[in-house]
Amino acid sequence: MRLMVYSHDAFGLGNIRRMLAICEHLLSEINNLSILLISGSPMLQGFRLPPGLDYIKLPCLNRGEIGKVSVKYLGTDVNETVKLRSDLILSAAVNFKPDLLMVDKKPYGLKNELQETIHYLNNSLPQTKLVLLLRDILDTPEKTVLEWQSQSYYEAVEKFYDRVLVVGMPEVFDVCRKYQFPTVIAHKTSYCGYIRRKAGSKSAELIRKELTISAEERLILVTPGGGQDGYNLIDTYLAGLDFFSKEGQFKIKSLVLCGPEMCASRRKSLFEKADNYPQVEMREFTDDLMSYIAAADAVVAMGGYNTVCEILSARKPATIVPRFKPSKEQLMRAARISRLGLCKMIHPQYLTPDTLANSLLSQLSFDRLTPKIQLDLNALPRISHYIGQLLSLKEQKSKVFYITSSHSESSNLVAALQ
């Protein structure tokens, strides 16, 4: 069976990391599956890919901090680049002939670049199943409903998609209700829970040895995800290290991952500031973040979906400082899981070296939160179940179609011979 996965990836690493985790699990659970991933992520080649998965890299687009889409590397305008991406996606569908297309977040893709492919599949490969994957929170209800109305997303999901899978819980955010899904779409929608991240490739003991952390030291991991807008978080953390020294309660060792999408000048500035703190190790990126989260005593992070899932999977105390523009997604997620007692949150407008250091000190002092909810982290097996069902249904219909067609062709052949 052939699965084609679309992930537009115009900002950060979140979408591609989530889709790779899903693809890897599907390959482990569904026999004889081949997956072709279509992505615009500039970091796709930096991840280890499992057997059975290959990809087509689209020219990069960038959403930026204000939400305006631009071309990241090529000297072409946006419309020209979107047309190129659209043609590549369509060509892939025509030649790969997927049994199922899984689309991340946008029913028609970024700037509607998926529209031609969806119409082609509907007209020429009607047996192909379509699945829309939505994270727990897209943006504010007002902004999301307006976008779905103006882009005809409600109509697209009703007409073309067989199922909508939400990697979240209605107890955290009720997507169907908040985003005003019509009854037809609500009936297609299944909440899968959050994605549990599997353990990293290295043990916590090995990581702490690698970082030369003694038994009396505490390790704080700082990660702003892709890092494109992570400069202020890291800069504030470094400024708060003096507060730790004055307190003298803990010996702190810090590992800071700037993120591969932070601009070179800002990364250079942070590395230079970190030179003043010998107990800080600066790195750009790791494709094994779970190993470092598992080894940490506390985590400082932004509020991206994947990072939150990793922190909660590892059950680590964390202070979340979410992004609040151009989308409110991270802010909404962090506020909700904070109210549910799953992490601490500092609104970025109130982020100072002292507030961040105090939050971490309380967590290192085992001032642990009491969760008000048991978070469901079983999204991956549920996604595999739903995808397996659709592929099985498609295979059965294909066999019926083949038998019917073969019988018809045989009858025609007999008639011609007579």
C-alpha positions as CSV (number, residue, x, y, z in Angstrom):
1,M,0.0,0.0,0.0
2,R,1.2,3.5,-0.8
3,L,0.7,6.5,1.5
4,M,1.5,10.0,0.5
5,V,2.0,12.6,3.3
6,Y,1.9,16.4,2.8
7,S,3.5,18.7,5.3
8,H,4.0,22.3,4.1
9,D,6.4,23.5,6.9
10,A,6.7,27.2,6.5
11,F,7.8,28.0,10.1
12,G,9.9,26.0,12.5
13,L,10.3,22.2,12.8
14,G,7.0,21.3,14.4
15,N,5.1,19.9,11.4
16,I,7.9,17.8,10.0
17,R,8.9,16.3,13.4
18,R,5.2,15.4,14.1
19,M,4.7,13.9,10.6
20,L,8.0,11.9,10.8
21,A,6.9,10.4,14.2
22,I,3.6,9.4,12.7
23,C,5.2,7.9,9.5
24,E,7.7,5.9,11.6
25,H,4.9,4.4,13.7
26,L,2.7,3.6,10.7
27,L,5.6,1.8,9.0
28,S,6.1,-0.3,12.2
29,E,2.4,-1.2,12.4
30,I,1.2,-1.7,8.8
31,N,2.8,-4.3,6.7
32,N,4.0,-3.7,3.1
33,L,3.5,0.1,3.5
34,S,5.5,2.6,1.4
35,I,5.4,6.3,2.4
36,L,6.3,9.3,0.2
37,L,6.6,12.5,2.3
38,I,6.2,15.8,0.5
39,S,7.7,18.6,2.6
40,G,9.1,22.1,2.5
41,S,11.2,21.7,5.6
42,P,14.8,22.9,5.2
43,M,15.9,20.4,7.9
44,L,14.3,17.3,6.5
45,Q,17.7,15.8,5.5
46,G,18.9,16.2,9.1
47,F,16.6,13.5,10.4
48,R,17.1,9.8,10.4
49,L,14.5,8.2,8.1
50,P,13.2,4.7,8.6
51,P,13.1,2.1,5.8
52,G,10.0,2.4,3.8
53,L,10.0,6.2,3.9
54,D,11.3,8.6,1.2
55,Y,10.7,12.2,0.5
56,I,10.4,14.9,-2.1
57,K,11.7,18.3,-0.9
58,L,9.7,21.3,-1.9
59,P,11.3,24.8,-2.3
60,C,11.2,26.5,1.0
61,L,8.6,29.1,2.0
62,N,8.8,31.1,5.2
63,R,5.9,32.4,7.2
64,G,8.0,34.7,9.4
65,E,7.1,36.2,12.8
66,I,4.3,38.4,11.3
67,G,2.7,35.6,9.4
68,K,3.4,36.8,5.9
69,V,4.5,34.1,3.5
70,S,7.8,34.7,1.6
71,V,10.3,32.7,-0.3
72,K,13.1,31.5,1.9
73,Y,16.0,30.8,-0.4
74,L,15.1,31.1,-4.1
75,G,15.2,34.5,-5.9
76,T,11.6,33.9,-7.1
77,D,8.3,35.5,-6.0
78,V,5.8,33.8,-3.8
79,N,3.3,33.0,-6.5
80,E,5.9,31.5,-8.8
81,T,7.3,29.4,-6.1
82,V,3.9,28.2,-4.9
83,K,3.1,27.2,-8.6
84,L,6.4,25.2,-8.7
85,R,5.6,23.5,-5.4
86,S,2.0,22.7,-6.6
87,D,3.3,21.2,-9.8
88,L,5.8,19.0,-7.9
89,I,3.1,17.8,-5.6
90,L,0.7,17.0,-8.5
91,S,3.5,15.2,-10.4
92,A,4.3,13.1,-7.3
93,A,0.6,12.1,-7.0
94,V,0.2,11.2,-10.7
95,N,3.3,9.0,-10.6
96,F,3.1,7.6,-7.1
97,K,-0.6,6.8,-7.3
98,P,-1.2,6.9,-3.5
99,D,-3.8,4.7,-1.9
100,L,-4.1,7.3,0.8
101,L,-3.1,11.0,1.1
102,M,-2.6,12.4,4.6
103,V,-2.6,16.2,4.8
104,D,-1.3,18.2,7.7
105,K,-3.4,21.1,9.0
106,K,-4.6,22.9,5.8
107,P,-7.2,21.0,3.7
108,Y,-6.0,22.7,0.5
109,G,-2.4,23.1,1.6
110,L,-0.4,26.3,2.0
111,K,-1.8,29.0,-0.3
112,N,-4.0,26.4,-1.8
113,E,-1.0,24.6,-3.4
114,L,-2.7,21.2,-2.8
115,Q,-5.9,22.0,-4.6
116,E,-5.0,20.7,-8.0
117,T,-3.7,17.4,-6.5
118,I,-6.9,16.9,-4.5
119,H,-9.1,17.5,-7.6
120,Y,-6.9,15.2,-9.6
121,L,-7.2,12.4,-7.1
122,N,-11.0,12.9,-6.8
123,N,-11.4,12.7,-10.6
124,S,-8.7,10.3,-11.7
125,L,-8.0,8.1,-8.6
126,P,-11.4,8.2,-6.8
127,Q,-10.4,5.1,-4.7
128,T,-7.7,7.2,-3.0
129,K,-8.6,8.0,0.6
130,L,-7.9,11.4,2.1
131,V,-7.2,12.1,5.8
132,L,-6.8,15.5,7.4
133,L,-4.5,15.6,10.4
134,L,-5.1,18.5,12.8
135,R,-3.0,19.3,15.9
136,D,-4.9,20.1,19.2
137,I,-5.0,23.9,18.6
138,L,-4.7,25.7,15.3
139,D,-5.3,29.3,16.4
140,T,-8.0,31.3,18.1
141,P,-11.5,30.3,17.1
142,E,-12.2,33.7,15.6
143,K,-9.2,33.6,13.3
144,T,-9.5,29.9,12.4
145,V,-13.2,30.0,11.6
146,L,-12.7,33.1,9.4
147,E,-9.8,31.3,7.6
148,W,-11.8,28.1,7.1
149,Q,-14.8,30.1,5.7
150,S,-12.7,32.3,3.4
151,Q,-10.6,29.4,2.0
152,S,-13.6,27.1,1.6
153,Y,-12.0,24.6,3.9
154,Y,-15.3,23.4,5.4
155,E,-16.6,22.5,1.9
156,A,-13.3,20.8,1.0
157,V,-13.4,18.6,4.1
158,E,-17.0,17.7,3.5
159,K,-16.5,16.8,-0.1
160,F,-13.1,15.3,-0.4
161,Y,-11.9,14.0,3.0
162,D,-12.8,10.6,4.5
163,R,-11.6,11.3,8.0
164,V,-10.3,14.1,10.2
165,L,-7.8,13.0,13.0
166,V,-7.1,15.4,15.8
167,V,-3.9,14.8,17.8
168,G,-5.4,16.2,21.0
169,M,-8.2,15.8,23.6
170,P,-11.5,17.6,23.7
171,E,-10.9,18.1,27.5
172,V,-8.0,20.3,26.6
173,F,-9.5,22.0,23.5
174,D,-12.7,20.9,21.7
175,V,-11.8,21.4,18.1
176,C,-15.2,20.5,16.7
177,R,-17.1,22.9,19.0
178,K,-14.6,25.8,19.1
179,Y,-14.0,25.8,15.3
180,Q,-17.7,25.3,14.5
181,F,-17.4,22.1,12.5
182,P,-20.7,21.3,10.7
183,T,-22.3,18.0,11.7
184,V,-21.0,16.2,8.6
185,I,-17.3,17.1,9.5
186,A,-17.8,16.5,13.2
187,H,-19.0,12.9,12.4
188,K,-15.8,12.4,10.4
189,T,-13.6,13.7,13.2
190,S,-11.8,11.5,15.8
191,Y,-9.8,12.7,18.8
192,C,-6.7,10.5,19.0
193,G,-5.0,12.0,22.1
194,Y,-1.5,13.4,22.1
195,I,1.6,11.9,20.6
196,R,3.7,10.0,23.1
197,R,7.4,10.4,22.1
198,K,9.5,7.3,22.4
199,A,12.7,7.2,24.4
200,G,15.8,8.7,22.9
201,S,18.7,6.7,21.6
202,K,21.0,7.5,24.6
203,S,20.4,6.9,28.3
204,A,20.2,9.7,30.8
205,E,23.4,8.5,32.5
206,L,25.2,8.6,29.1
207,I,24.1,12.1,28.4
208,R,25.0,13.4,31.8
209,K,28.4,11.7,31.4
210,E,28.8,13.3,28.0
211,L,28.1,16.7,29.4
212,T,30.4,16.1,32.5
213,I,27.6,16.7,35.0
214,S,28.5,15.7,38.5
215,A,26.1,14.1,41.0
216,E,25.4,17.4,42.8
217,E,24.8,19.4,39.7
218,R,21.3,20.0,38.1
219,L,20.9,20.0,34.4
220,I,18.6,22.6,32.8
221,L,17.8,22.1,29.1
222,V,16.7,25.2,27.1
223,T,15.1,24.6,23.7
224,P,13.2,27.1,21.6
225,G,12.3,24.5,18.9
226,G,13.4,25.6,15.4
227,G,14.7,28.8,17.0
228,Q,13.6,31.2,14.4
229,D,12.0,33.4,17.1
230,G,13.9,31.9,20.1
231,Y,16.5,34.5,20.7
232,N,14.7,36.4,23.5
233,L,14.0,33.2,25.5
234,I,17.7,32.1,25.4
235,D,19.0,35.7,26.0
236,T,16.7,36.0,29.1
237,Y,17.8,32.6,30.4
238,L,21.5,33.5,30.2
239,A,20.8,36.8,31.9
240,G,19.1,34.9,34.7
241,L,22.1,32.7,35.5
242,D,23.5,35.3,37.8
243,F,20.4,35.0,39.9
244,F,21.2,31.3,40.3
245,S,24.7,32.1,41.4
246,K,23.4,34.6,44.1
247,E,20.9,32.0,45.4
248,G,23.6,29.4,45.7
249,Q,21.0,26.7,46.3
250,F,21.9,24.6,43.3
251,K,24.9,24.0,41.1
252,I,23.5,24.5,37.6
253,K,24.7,23.1,34.4
254,S,22.9,24.3,31.3
255,L,22.5,22.9,27.8
256,V,21.1,25.4,25.3
257,L,19.9,24.3,21.9
258,C,19.5,27.4,19.8
259,G,17.7,25.7,16.9
260,P,18.7,25.4,13.3
261,E,16.5,28.2,12.0
262,M,17.9,30.9,14.2
263,C,19.7,33.5,12.1
264,A,23.5,33.3,12.2
265,S,24.1,36.7,13.7
266,R,21.7,36.1,16.6
267,R,23.2,32.7,17.2
268,K,26.7,34.1,17.2
269,S,25.6,36.8,19.7
270,L,24.2,34.2,22.1
271,F,27.3,32.0,21.8
272,E,29.5,35.0,22.7
273,K,27.3,35.8,25.8
274,A,27.5,32.2,26.9
275,D,31.3,32.4,26.9
276,N,30.9,34.3,30.2
277,Y,29.3,31.2,31.8
278,P,31.5,28.2,31.8
279,Q,28.7,26.0,33.0
280,V,26.7,26.6,29.8
281,E,27.1,24.4,26.7
282,M,25.7,25.9,23.5
283,R,24.6,23.7,20.6
284,E,22.7,24.4,17.4
285,F,20.5,21.3,16.9
286,T,20.0,17.6,17.8
287,D,17.7,15.0,16.2
288,D,17.6,13.2,19.5
289,L,16.0,15.7,21.7
290,M,14.2,13.1,23.9
291,S,17.6,11.8,25.2
292,Y,18.4,15.3,26.5
293,I,15.0,15.9,27.9
294,A,15.1,12.6,29.8
295,A,18.5,13.6,31.2
296,A,17.4,17.1,32.3
297,D,16.2,18.0,35.8
298,A,14.1,20.8,34.3
299,V,13.3,22.2,30.9
300,V,12.8,25.7,29.5
301,A,10.9,25.7,26.2
302,M,8.4,27.4,24.0
303,G,4.9,26.0,23.6
304,G,5.1,24.1,20.3
305,Y,3.1,20.9,20.0
306,N,6.0,18.5,19.7
307,T,8.1,20.0,22.5
308,V,5.1,19.9,24.9
309,C,4.5,16.2,23.9
310,E,8.1,15.4,24.6
311,I,8.2,17.1,28.0
312,L,4.9,15.4,29.0
313,S,6.1,12.0,27.7
314,A,9.3,12.3,29.8
315,R,7.3,13.7,32.7
316,K,9.8,16.5,33.3
317,P,9.1,19.7,35.2
318,A,9.0,22.5,32.6
319,T,8.6,26.3,32.3
320,I,6.9,27.1,29.0
321,V,7.3,30.6,27.5
322,P,5.0,30.4,24.4
323,R,5.1,32.3,21.2
324,F,2.1,34.6,20.9
325,K,2.5,35.9,17.3
326,P,1.6,35.6,14.5
327,S,-0.5,32.7,15.8
328,K,-1.9,32.3,19.4
329,E,-1.7,28.6,19.1
330,Q,1.3,28.2,21.5
331,L,-0.1,30.7,24.0
332,M,-3.5,28.9,24.1
333,R,-1.9,25.5,24.5
334,A,0.5,26.6,27.3
335,A,-2.3,28.3,29.2
336,R,-4.5,25.2,29.1
337,I,-1.9,22.7,30.1
338,S,-0.7,25.1,32.8
339,R,-4.3,25.4,34.2
340,L,-4.4,21.6,34.1
341,G,-1.3,21.4,36.3
342,L,0.9,19.9,33.6
343,C,3.6,22.6,33.4
344,K,4.3,26.2,34.5
345,M,3.8,29.1,32.0
346,I,5.3,32.5,31.8
347,H,3.5,34.9,29.4
348,P,6.2,36.3,27.1
349,Q,5.2,39.9,28.0
350,Y,6.1,39.1,31.6
351,L,9.3,37.2,30.9
352,T,12.3,38.6,32.9
353,P,15.5,36.9,34.1
354,D,14.1,36.9,37.6
355,T,10.7,35.4,36.8
356,L,12.3,32.6,34.7
357,A,14.9,31.8,37.3
358,N,12.4,31.8,40.1
359,S,10.1,29.4,38.2
360,L,13.0,27.0,37.6
361,L,14.2,27.2,41.2
362,S,10.8,26.2,42.5
363,Q,10.7,23.2,40.2
364,L,14.2,22.2,41.1
365,S,13.1,22.4,44.8
366,F,10.6,19.7,44.0
367,D,7.7,22.1,44.1
368,R,5.9,19.8,41.6
369,L,2.5,20.5,40.2
370,T,-0.4,18.2,40.8
371,P,-2.0,17.4,37.4
372,K,-5.8,17.8,37.3
373,I,-6.1,15.5,34.3
374,Q,-4.6,12.3,33.0
375,L,-3.2,13.3,29.6
376,D,-3.9,10.7,26.8
377,L,-0.7,10.1,25.0
378,N,-1.9,7.2,22.7
379,A,-2.3,9.1,19.5
380,L,0.1,7.0,17.4
381,P,-1.6,3.6,17.8
382,R,-5.0,5.3,17.2
383,I,-3.7,7.0,14.0
384,S,-2.4,3.6,12.8
385,H,-5.8,2.0,13.5
386,Y,-7.7,4.6,11.5
387,I,-5.2,4.6,8.6
388,G,-5.1,0.8,8.6
389,Q,-8.9,0.8,8.4
390,L,-9.0,3.1,5.5
391,L,-6.3,1.3,3.6
392,S,-8.0,-2.0,4.2
393,L,-11.3,-0.6,2.9
394,K,-9.6,0.8,-0.1
395,E,-7.9,-2.5,-0.8
396,Q,-11.2,-4.4,-0.6
397,K,-12.9,-1.9,-3.0
398,S,-9.9,-2.1,-5.4
399,K,-10.2,-5.9,-5.5
400,V,-13.9,-5.7,-6.3
401,F,-13.2,-3.1,-9.0
402,Y,-10.4,-5.3,-10.5
403,I,-12.7,-8.4,-10.6
404,T,-15.5,-6.4,-12.1
405,S,-13.2,-4.8,-14.7
406,S,-11.5,-8.1,-15.5
407,H,-14.9,-9.7,-16.0
408,S,-16.0,-6.9,-18.3
409,E,-12.8,-7.0,-20.3
410,S,-13.1,-10.8,-20.6
411,S,-16.7,-10.4,-21.9
412,N,-15.6,-7.8,-24.4
413,L,-12.7,-10.0,-25.6
414,V,-15.1,-13.0,-26.0
415,A,-17.5,-10.9,-28.0
416,A,-14.7,-9.6,-30.2
417,L,-13.5,-13.1,-30.9
418,Q,-17.0,-14.3,-31.8
